[in-house]
């Protein structure tokens, strides 16, 4: 059987666009003698549609698209993903379904059983879990058609509280009892830099456990903070990777089950050397899709001469093009000449427009007008934050006047400990580096410069500083980033207790300070823009903490 794997980029709710893309792919696959074309989870409406699923007219639009797509399946079969109505009087209104289309209509409705409700997922909010499992016979073969999480019954690499089985039902075990010849898994599995290994383990485990070849089709593209990397693949019954599609790109590939060796195209990857490269590509895709799907074209950001704004600027330029990037240099009396020169050099390297708007006099005017109100109290964070808010106001003015979307440049280390100013440097429509620790921002800079200097070397080597007071360094307020980021990773991603970190050998005072800062700054993170997610535990949808708590 010749199967087409359709790894495509959809837009949530863009039914005409998604339907046309799916039908065009079916026709292309048919012209290439494919007998079956496989699309990803909820491909008709885009994933995740969230509370749009609660609107009747949205579901009606889904049904209309399904009918249109089914009509195109003449002489070829297709598997698409769509929400379908639960006709039972009890339970949730919808199922998350894989629809098998052939001869112009829906032949089978295969429903998702395992509905994830962890991290960024909340599928049980909308869908009824399936309690019936059946294979589909096509071309003399029995197909076990599953949807994403249905293969994640056992999660050996996601163990919490000593438990690696999150569900009481194992859909694949039930389907395997029917003597299936091929597992097909349609997915909407978001990118995280450490998840490709986990996905590979899960998929390989299922193929090997049931001794059945596996076809996995994932979507690609970004929806707000979620970035989908693709990585669709074919694995043989022994767990060997036969064919893998590219990451972060649309691709249609063909695989013939009768000639597996002829169709084989495995991809050799080294996770250790490619981690930063993958983060880079993910962030570029995240920026590009956010702008394209929101109908924005131009970006603006503040370029300070520091590492965070430099890396954000390069990523934005690579996503949108030099002609669509505008930066403001807003030096104060505390800005070093090096910082200004570095910012100018980067802007000229990237051939982007830059404007210099000094804030020294504006800042003095604020201090003069507030002098009586402040009663000659000593300068502290209030005066530092005024500078950040002046810059935020200027950037928003350009954004409003020219229609440029403001990019936020805060990194995950800063976001974690509240080292940022609300309504100042925390402004923005999308946060580019909010899920990238400071140490990885430096690694991104080195990756960017790996084929030639783009970011000035001084920007990378100078000590990090907000430059809001004389000779200020980040290390005046925070542990060194090499230490801080390790503490944050163990506390946020691994969810370890302070006592666990201290037992690991981390400095007790640094652990106590870092975790206190994380916990007390939840209110700031609640007001940040959406953060492009590249890790397994990002701030935002995937990490829900009470604003008011004493723990």
Secondary structure as GFF3:
##gff-version 3
##sequence-region A 1 551
A	DSSP	beta_strand	2	7	.	.	.	ID=ss1
A	DSSP	alpha_helix	15	31	.	.	.	ID=ss2
A	DSSP	beta_strand	36	38	.	.	.	ID=ss3
A	DSSP	three_ten_helix	50	54	.	.	.	ID=ss4
A	DSSP	alpha_helix	56	71	.	.	.	ID=ss5
A	DSSP	beta_strand	77	85	.	.	.	ID=ss6
A	DSSP	beta_strand	94	102	.	.	.	ID=ss7
A	DSSP	beta_strand	105	111	.	.	.	ID=ss8
A	DSSP	three_ten_helix	123	125	.	.	.	ID=ss9
A	DSSP	beta_strand	136	138	.	.	.	ID=ss10
A	DSSP	beta_strand	141	147	.	.	.	ID=ss11
A	DSSP	three_ten_helix	148	151	.	.	.	ID=ss12
A	DSSP	alpha_helix	171	176	.	.	.	ID=ss13
A	DSSP	beta_strand	182	187	.	.	.	ID=ss14
A	DSSP	alpha_helix	195	210	.	.	.	ID=ss15
A	DSSP	beta_strand	213	218	.	.	.	ID=ss16
A	DSSP	beta_strand	220	223	.	.	.	ID=ss17
A	DSSP	beta_strand	226	229	.	.	.	ID=ss18
A	DSSP	beta_strand	233	235	.	.	.	ID=ss19
A	DSSP	beta_strand	241	244	.	.	.	ID=ss20
A	DSSP	beta_strand	251	256	.	.	.	ID=ss21
A	DSSP	three_ten_helix	257	259	.	.	.	ID=ss22
A	DSSP	alpha_helix	260	263	.	.	.	ID=ss23
A	DSSP	alpha_helix	271	293	.	.	.	ID=ss24
A	DSSP	beta_strand	299	302	.	.	.	ID=ss25
A	DSSP	alpha_helix	307	320	.	.	.	ID=ss26
A	DSSP	three_ten_helix	322	324	.	.	.	ID=ss27
A	DSSP	beta_strand	325	329	.	.	.	ID=ss28
A	DSSP	alpha_helix	337	350	.	.	.	ID=ss29
A	DSSP	beta_strand	353	356	.	.	.	ID=ss30
A	DSSP	alpha_helix	360	374	.	.	.	ID=ss31
A	DSSP	alpha_helix	381	402	.	.	.	ID=ss32
A	DSSP	beta_strand	405	408	.	.	.	ID=ss33
A	DSSP	alpha_helix	412	417	.	.	.	ID=ss34
A	DSSP	beta_strand	430	431	.	.	.	ID=ss35
A	DSSP	alpha_helix	438	448	.	.	.	ID=ss36
A	DSSP	three_ten_helix	449	451	.	.	.	ID=ss37
A	DSSP	alpha_helix	457	461	.	.	.	ID=ss38
A	DSSP	three_ten_helix	474	476	.	.	.	ID=ss39
A	DSSP	alpha_helix	481	488	.	.	.	ID=ss40
A	DSSP	pi_helix	489	493	.	.	.	ID=ss41
A	DSSP	alpha_helix	498	504	.	.	.	ID=ss42
A	DSSP	alpha_helix	508	520	.	.	.	ID=ss43
A	DSSP	alpha_helix	522	525	.	.	.	ID=ss44
A	DSSP	beta_strand	530	531	.	.	.	ID=ss45
###
